[in-house]
Amino acid sequence: MLKLKVEGMTCNHCVMAVTKALKKVPGVEKVKVSLEKREALVEGTADPKALVQAVEEEGYKAEVLA
């Protein structure tokens, strides 16, 4: 499982946009995005760089934590 720090989310619409973007990345099996924790948990075999890029293309800042 990968943990991404996601900055710029302010509401549930933001959470839905980040979730949708991450689910489109090849190799992603499961996504859980938390507005309160400002993070996304991603299960699967996706490339971490592709996950960060997907989030940033939606207009948010992301970095891999673990």
ABEGO torsion letter per residue (X at the ends): XBBBBBBGBABAAAAAAAAAAAAABBGBABBBBBAAAGBBBBBEABBAAAAAAAAAAAGBBBBBAX
